[in-house]
């Protein structure tokens, strides 16, 4: 078994469930893509500012 450096008092190691992290990322990615596309449309001026929409 490989040797590891001693840990300072009070340090706790946490195991990482990469399967769960991967699943969560898979759920978040579509929303992030949608938000990114919306931000791009806003930058391009496709979406009017609220003050412009409320005054025809």
Residue pairs with C-beta under 8 A, 6 or more apart in sequence:
7 13
38 47
41 47
